[in-house]
């Protein structure tokens, strides 16, 4: 899948009105070292008209209520990560291709997508530090377009980024007021004393996860799980427990089981499933609607590989749901800790081949964004690491139904077995 992209020189988009200046503190979760990275996504739309102009003007309007996103990261004299609300703006690139979206199958083949062509090039060195949001609108010959977004994770989680882009969409559709009032509220998230101290002291900062060997590159594989298969798996759990479960529960359990079978571990090997859950509602009081910062916590499920490969999908779902049920208590206890202990590993799970990370994208709100020409056909999170065993749970391109798994979780030696396990699920 190849095509040529011609970019404009790019511009800085500033808020359309004057905005408050000054420095805002980030929360203790925002300041975690593991979040000092950019998250990149591609949003595929069937058609539009004067797309770049409409989105650029709407972006400028959205930066008024979301003025911190027009600022820049800085560090306080004590080493705390902050945002300086400078109003400098975000980076915007307009681009054109020489083909239609149909000719490249609406970017349905993830490994073949030339991501670098569709994501914004960085701003020139004359910009003071990196903008927190960078966007490229790429026009295809069919009037379809792709929006490539680069977002600073230290400022927003997935829910927050989608909330902001939905507001851009509202202004693009002619709204004079946004429906969701953005709320900062970072100061209301308690900071464990030991962690606040560790984040200020470089010598005490949480160590980064140890990377796998560069030779252990992980292979891509994508799977669509039909609605009928999902219903069948949910019904299996209902028959076992008399309780209902979510689509994420059955999909995560199925992937975890089949991957563990494929990589053929010793039966007494400990395997982990890690996913991050929204914890806004577990604070006292809960964070208000409109909060767009980071507020999530890792849920970790641990069991022996021998048990997992013999378990039914419903039994694995039961493990996942039990771990989710413990989440409110685990999260509150983590916030209350006043000394360094094993809780430090909560956000720093090692990058081990026996640990599978799963991230759910289908419920963040990206699929609901509308700039005036309908919802996206497809939203593609871009996997930044080829050494972190991960799966992204999303939706297949419209009009397909069901769930799509985009995975980078097995070495080449295990790929044939993994493909066979997933294609012939039991």
Secondary structure as a PSIPRED ss2 file (coil, helix, strand):
# PSIPRED VFORMAT (PSIPRED V4.0)

   1 X C   1.000  0.000  0.000
   2 X C   1.000  0.000  0.000
   3 X C   1.000  0.000  0.000
   4 X C   1.000  0.000  0.000
   5 X E   0.000  0.000  1.000
   6 X E   0.000  0.000  1.000
   7 X E   0.000  0.000  1.000
   8 X C   1.000  0.000  0.000
   9 X C   1.000  0.000  0.000
  10 X C   1.000  0.000  0.000
  11 X E   0.000  0.000  1.000
  12 X E   0.000  0.000  1.000
  13 X E   0.000  0.000  1.000
  14 X C   1.000  0.000  0.000
  15 X C   1.000  0.000  0.000
  16 X C   1.000  0.000  0.000
  17 X C   1.000  0.000  0.000
  18 X C   1.000  0.000  0.000
  19 X C   1.000  0.000  0.000
  20 X C   1.000  0.000  0.000
  21 X C   1.000  0.000  0.000
  22 X E   0.000  0.000  1.000
  23 X E   0.000  0.000  1.000
  24 X E   0.000  0.000  1.000
  25 X E   0.000  0.000  1.000
  26 X C   1.000  0.000  0.000
  27 X C   1.000  0.000  0.000
  28 X C   1.000  0.000  0.000
  29 X C   1.000  0.000  0.000
  30 X C   1.000  0.000  0.000
  31 X C   1.000  0.000  0.000
  32 X C   1.000  0.000  0.000
  33 X H   0.000  1.000  0.000
  34 X H   0.000  1.000  0.000
  35 X H   0.000  1.000  0.000
  36 X C   1.000  0.000  0.000
  37 X C   1.000  0.000  0.000
  38 X E   0.000  0.000  1.000
  39 X E   0.000  0.000  1.000
  40 X E   0.000  0.000  1.000
  41 X E   0.000  0.000  1.000
  42 X E   0.000  0.000  1.000
  43 X E   0.000  0.000  1.000
  44 X E   0.000  0.000  1.000
  45 X E   0.000  0.000  1.000
  46 X C   1.000  0.000  0.000
  47 X C   1.000  0.000  0.000
  48 X C   1.000  0.000  0.000
  49 X C   1.000  0.000  0.000
  50 X C   1.000  0.000  0.000
  51 X H   0.000  1.000  0.000
  52 X H   0.000  1.000  0.000
  53 X H   0.000  1.000  0.000
  54 X H   0.000  1.000  0.000
  55 X H   0.000  1.000  0.000
  56 X H   0.000  1.000  0.000
  57 X H   0.000  1.000  0.000
  58 X H   0.000  1.000  0.000
  59 X H   0.000  1.000  0.000
  60 X H   0.000  1.000  0.000
  61 X H   0.000  1.000  0.000
  62 X H   0.000  1.000  0.000
  63 X H   0.000  1.000  0.000
  64 X H   0.000  1.000  0.000
  65 X H   0.000  1.000  0.000
  66 X C   1.000  0.000  0.000
  67 X H   0.000  1.000  0.000
  68 X H   0.000  1.000  0.000
  69 X H   0.000  1.000  0.000
  70 X H   0.000  1.000  0.000
  71 X C   1.000  0.000  0.000
  72 X E   0.000  0.000  1.000
  73 X E   0.000  0.000  1.000
  74 X E   0.000  0.000  1.000
  75 X E   0.000  0.000  1.000
  76 X C   1.000  0.000  0.000
  77 X C   1.000  0.000  0.000
  78 X C   1.000  0.000  0.000
  79 X C   1.000  0.000  0.000
  80 X C   1.000  0.000  0.000
  81 X E   0.000  0.000  1.000
  82 X E   0.000  0.000  1.000
  83 X E   0.000  0.000  1.000
  84 X E   0.000  0.000  1.000
  85 X E   0.000  0.000  1.000
  86 X C   1.000  0.000  0.000
  87 X C   1.000  0.000  0.000
  88 X C   1.000  0.000  0.000
  89 X C   1.000  0.000  0.000
  90 X E   0.000  0.000  1.000
  91 X E   0.000  0.000  1.000
  92 X E   0.000  0.000  1.000
  93 X E   0.000  0.000  1.000
  94 X E   0.000  0.000  1.000
  95 X E   0.000  0.000  1.000
  96 X E   0.000  0.000  1.000
  97 X E   0.000  0.000  1.000
  98 X C   1.000  0.000  0.000
  99 X C   1.000  0.000  0.000
 100 X C   1.000  0.000  0.000
 101 X C   1.000  0.000  0.000
 102 X H   0.000  1.000  0.000
 103 X H   0.000  1.000  0.000
 104 X H   0.000  1.000  0.000
 105 X H   0.000  1.000  0.000
 106 X H   0.000  1.000  0.000
 107 X H   0.000  1.000  0.000
 108 X C   1.000  0.000  0.000
 109 X C   1.000  0.000  0.000
 110 X H   0.000  1.000  0.000
 111 X H   0.000  1.000  0.000
 112 X H   0.000  1.000  0.000
 113 X C   1.000  0.000  0.000
 114 X C   1.000  0.000  0.000
 115 X H   0.000  1.000  0.000
 116 X H   0.000  1.000  0.000
 117 X H   0.000  1.000  0.000
 118 X H   0.000  1.000  0.000
 119 X C   1.000  0.000  0.000
 120 X C   1.000  0.000  0.000
 121 X C   1.000  0.000  0.000
 122 X C   1.000  0.000  0.000
 123 X C   1.000  0.000  0.000
 124 X C   1.000  0.000  0.000
 125 X C   1.000  0.000  0.000
 126 X C   1.000  0.000  0.000
 127 X C   1.000  0.000  0.000
 128 X C   1.000  0.000  0.000
 129 X C   1.000  0.000  0.000
 130 X C   1.000  0.000  0.000
 131 X C   1.000  0.000  0.000
 132 X C   1.000  0.000  0.000
 133 X E   0.000  0.000  1.000
 134 X E   0.000  0.000  1.000
 135 X E   0.000  0.000  1.000
 136 X E   0.000  0.000  1.000
 137 X E   0.000  0.000  1.000
 138 X E   0.000  0.000  1.000
 139 X E   0.000  0.000  1.000
 140 X C   1.000  0.000  0.000
 141 X C   1.000  0.000  0.000
 142 X C   1.000  0.000  0.000
 143 X C   1.000  0.000  0.000
 144 X C   1.000  0.000  0.000
 145 X E   0.000  0.000  1.000
 146 X E   0.000  0.000  1.000
 147 X E   0.000  0.000  1.000
 148 X E   0.000  0.000  1.000
 149 X E   0.000  0.000  1.000
 150 X E   0.000  0.000  1.000
 151 X E   0.000  0.000  1.000
 152 X E   0.000  0.000  1.000
 153 X C   1.000  0.000  0.000
 154 X C   1.000  0.000  0.000
 155 X C   1.000  0.000  0.000
 156 X C   1.000  0.000  0.000
 157 X C   1.000  0.000  0.000
 158 X H   0.000  1.000  0.000
 159 X H   0.000  1.000  0.000
 160 X H   0.000  1.000  0.000
 161 X H   0.000  1.000  0.000
 162 X H   0.000  1.000  0.000
 163 X H   0.000  1.000  0.000
 164 X H   0.000  1.000  0.000
 165 X H   0.000  1.000  0.000
 166 X H   0.000  1.000  0.000
 167 X H   0.000  1.000  0.000
 168 X H   0.000  1.000  0.000
 169 X H   0.000  1.000  0.000
 170 X H   0.000  1.000  0.000
 171 X H   0.000  1.000  0.000
 172 X H   0.000  1.000  0.000
 173 X C   1.000  0.000  0.000
 174 X C   1.000  0.000  0.000
 175 X C   1.000  0.000  0.000
 176 X C   1.000  0.000  0.000
 177 X C   1.000  0.000  0.000
 178 X C   1.000  0.000  0.000
 179 X C   1.000  0.000  0.000
 180 X C   1.000  0.000  0.000
 181 X C   1.000  0.000  0.000
 182 X C   1.000  0.000  0.000
 183 X E   0.000  0.000  1.000
 184 X C   1.000  0.000  0.000
 185 X C   1.000  0.000  0.000
 186 X H   0.000  1.000  0.000
 187 X H   0.000  1.000  0.000
 188 X H   0.000  1.000  0.000
 189 X C   1.000  0.000  0.000
 190 X C   1.000  0.000  0.000
 191 X C   1.000  0.000  0.000
 192 X C   1.000  0.000  0.000
 193 X H   0.000  1.000  0.000
 194 X H   0.000  1.000  0.000
 195 X H   0.000  1.000  0.000
 196 X H   0.000  1.000  0.000
 197 X H   0.000  1.000  0.000
 198 X H   0.000  1.000  0.000
 199 X H   0.000  1.000  0.000
 200 X H   0.000  1.000  0.000
 201 X C   1.000  0.000  0.000
 202 X H   0.000  1.000  0.000
 203 X H   0.000  1.000  0.000
 204 X H   0.000  1.000  0.000
 205 X C   1.000  0.000  0.000
 206 X C   1.000  0.000  0.000
 207 X C   1.000  0.000  0.000
 208 X C   1.000  0.000  0.000
 209 X C   1.000  0.000  0.000
 210 X C   1.000  0.000  0.000
 211 X C   1.000  0.000  0.000
 212 X C   1.000  0.000  0.000
 213 X C   1.000  0.000  0.000
 214 X C   1.000  0.000  0.000
 215 X C   1.000  0.000  0.000
 216 X C   1.000  0.000  0.000
 217 X C   1.000  0.000  0.000
 218 X C   1.000  0.000  0.000
 219 X E   0.000  0.000  1.000
 220 X E   0.000  0.000  1.000
 221 X E   0.000  0.000  1.000
 222 X E   0.000  0.000  1.000
 223 X E   0.000  0.000  1.000
 224 X E   0.000  0.000  1.000
 225 X E   0.000  0.000  1.000
 226 X C   1.000  0.000  0.000
 227 X H   0.000  1.000  0.000
 228 X H   0.000  1.000  0.000
 229 X H   0.000  1.000  0.000
 230 X H   0.000  1.000  0.000
 231 X H   0.000  1.000  0.000
 232 X H   0.000  1.000  0.000
 233 X H   0.000  1.000  0.000
 234 X H   0.000  1.000  0.000
 235 X H   0.000  1.000  0.000
 236 X H   0.000  1.000  0.000
 237 X H   0.000  1.000  0.000
 238 X H   0.000  1.000  0.000
 239 X H   0.000  1.000  0.000
 240 X H   0.000  1.000  0.000
 241 X H   0.000  1.000  0.000
 242 X C   1.000  0.000  0.000
 243 X C   1.000  0.000  0.000
 244 X C   1.000  0.000  0.000
 245 X C   1.000  0.000  0.000
 246 X C   1.000  0.000  0.000
 247 X H   0.000  1.000  0.000
 248 X H   0.000  1.000  0.000
 249 X H   0.000  1.000  0.000
 250 X H   0.000  1.000  0.000
 251 X H   0.000  1.000  0.000
 252 X H   0.000  1.000  0.000
 253 X H   0.000  1.000  0.000
 254 X H   0.000  1.000  0.000
 255 X H   0.000  1.000  0.000
 256 X H   0.000  1.000  0.000
 257 X H   0.000  1.000  0.000
 258 X H   0.000  1.000  0.000
 259 X H   0.000  1.000  0.000
 260 X H   0.000  1.000  0.000
 261 X H   0.000  1.000  0.000
 262 X H   0.000  1.000  0.000
 263 X H   0.000  1.000  0.000
 264 X C   1.000  0.000  0.000
 265 X C   1.000  0.000  0.000
 266 X C   1.000  0.000  0.000
 267 X C   1.000  0.000  0.000
 268 X C   1.000  0.000  0.000
 269 X C   1.000  0.000  0.000
 270 X E   0.000  0.000  1.000
 271 X E   0.000  0.000  1.000
 272 X E   0.000  0.000  1.000
 273 X E   0.000  0.000  1.000
 274 X E   0.000  0.000  1.000
 275 X E   0.000  0.000  1.000
 276 X E   0.000  0.000  1.000
 277 X E   0.000  0.000  1.000
 278 X E   0.000  0.000  1.000
 279 X C   1.000  0.000  0.000
 280 X H   0.000  1.000  0.000
 281 X H   0.000  1.000  0.000
 282 X H   0.000  1.000  0.000
 283 X C   1.000  0.000  0.000
 284 X C   1.000  0.000  0.000
 285 X C   1.000  0.000  0.000
 286 X C   1.000  0.000  0.000
 287 X C   1.000  0.000  0.000
 288 X C   1.000  0.000  0.000
 289 X C   1.000  0.000  0.000
 290 X C   1.000  0.000  0.000
 291 X E   0.000  0.000  1.000
 292 X C   1.000  0.000  0.000
 293 X C   1.000  0.000  0.000
 294 X C   1.000  0.000  0.000
 295 X C   1.000  0.000  0.000
 296 X E   0.000  0.000  1.000
 297 X E   0.000  0.000  1.000
 298 X E   0.000  0.000  1.000
 299 X E   0.000  0.000  1.000
 300 X E   0.000  0.000  1.000
 301 X E   0.000  0.000  1.000
 302 X E   0.000  0.000  1.000
 303 X E   0.000  0.000  1.000
 304 X E   0.000  0.000  1.000
 305 X H   0.000  1.000  0.000
 306 X H   0.000  1.000  0.000
 307 X H   0.000  1.000  0.000
 308 X H   0.000  1.000  0.000
 309 X H   0.000  1.000  0.000
 310 X H   0.000  1.000  0.000
 311 X C   1.000  0.000  0.000
 312 X C   1.000  0.000  0.000
 313 X H   0.000  1.000  0.000
 314 X H   0.000  1.000  0.000
 315 X H   0.000  1.000  0.000
 316 X H   0.000  1.000  0.000
 317 X H   0.000  1.000  0.000
 318 X H   0.000  1.000  0.000
 319 X H   0.000  1.000  0.000
 320 X H   0.000  1.000  0.000
 321 X H   0.000  1.000  0.000
 322 X H   0.000  1.000  0.000
 323 X H   0.000  1.000  0.000
 324 X H   0.000  1.000  0.000
 325 X H   0.000  1.000  0.000
 326 X H   0.000  1.000  0.000
 327 X H   0.000  1.000  0.000
 328 X H   0.000  1.000  0.000
 329 X H   0.000  1.000  0.000
 330 X H   0.000  1.000  0.000
 331 X H   0.000  1.000  0.000
 332 X H   0.000  1.000  0.000
 333 X H   0.000  1.000  0.000
 334 X H   0.000  1.000  0.000
 335 X H   0.000  1.000  0.000
 336 X H   0.000  1.000  0.000
 337 X C   1.000  0.000  0.000
 338 X C   1.000  0.000  0.000
 339 X C   1.000  0.000  0.000
 340 X C   1.000  0.000  0.000
 341 X C   1.000  0.000  0.000
 342 X H   0.000  1.000  0.000
 343 X H   0.000  1.000  0.000
 344 X H   0.000  1.000  0.000
 345 X H   0.000  1.000  0.000
 346 X H   0.000  1.000  0.000
 347 X H   0.000  1.000  0.000
 348 X C   1.000  0.000  0.000
 349 X C   1.000  0.000  0.000
 350 X C   1.000  0.000  0.000
 351 X C   1.000  0.000  0.000
 352 X C   1.000  0.000  0.000
 353 X C   1.000  0.000  0.000
 354 X C   1.000  0.000  0.000
 355 X E   0.000  0.000  1.000
 356 X E   0.000  0.000  1.000
 357 X E   0.000  0.000  1.000
 358 X E   0.000  0.000  1.000
 359 X E   0.000  0.000  1.000
 360 X E   0.000  0.000  1.000
 361 X C   1.000  0.000  0.000
 362 X C   1.000  0.000  0.000
 363 X C   1.000  0.000  0.000
 364 X C   1.000  0.000  0.000
 365 X C   1.000  0.000  0.000
 366 X H   0.000  1.000  0.000
 367 X H   0.000  1.000  0.000
 368 X H   0.000  1.000  0.000
 369 X C   1.000  0.000  0.000
 370 X E   0.000  0.000  1.000
 371 X C   1.000  0.000  0.000
 372 X C   1.000  0.000  0.000
 373 X C   1.000  0.000  0.000
 374 X C   1.000  0.000  0.000
 375 X E   0.000  0.000  1.000
 376 X C   1.000  0.000  0.000
 377 X C   1.000  0.000  0.000
 378 X E   0.000  0.000  1.000
 379 X E   0.000  0.000  1.000
 380 X E   0.000  0.000  1.000
 381 X E   0.000  0.000  1.000
 382 X C   1.000  0.000  0.000
 383 X C   1.000  0.000  0.000
 384 X C   1.000  0.000  0.000
 385 X C   1.000  0.000  0.000
 386 X C   1.000  0.000  0.000
 387 X C   1.000  0.000  0.000
 388 X C   1.000  0.000  0.000
 389 X C   1.000  0.000  0.000
 390 X E   0.000  0.000  1.000
 391 X E   0.000  0.000  1.000
 392 X E   0.000  0.000  1.000
 393 X E   0.000  0.000  1.000
 394 X E   0.000  0.000  1.000
 395 X C   1.000  0.000  0.000
 396 X C   1.000  0.000  0.000
 397 X C   1.000  0.000  0.000
 398 X C   1.000  0.000  0.000
 399 X C   1.000  0.000  0.000
 400 X C   1.000  0.000  0.000
 401 X C   1.000  0.000  0.000
 402 X C   1.000  0.000  0.000
 403 X E   0.000  0.000  1.000
 404 X E   0.000  0.000  1.000
 405 X E   0.000  0.000  1.000
 406 X E   0.000  0.000  1.000
 407 X E   0.000  0.000  1.000
 408 X E   0.000  0.000  1.000
 409 X E   0.000  0.000  1.000
 410 X E   0.000  0.000  1.000
 411 X C   1.000  0.000  0.000
 412 X H   0.000  1.000  0.000
 413 X H   0.000  1.000  0.000
 414 X H   0.000  1.000  0.000
 415 X H   0.000  1.000  0.000
 416 X H   0.000  1.000  0.000
 417 X H   0.000  1.000  0.000
 418 X H   0.000  1.000  0.000
 419 X H   0.000  1.000  0.000
 420 X H   0.000  1.000  0.000
 421 X H   0.000  1.000  0.000
 422 X H   0.000  1.000  0.000
 423 X H   0.000  1.000  0.000
 424 X C   1.000  0.000  0.000
 425 X C   1.000  0.000  0.000
 426 X C   1.000  0.000  0.000
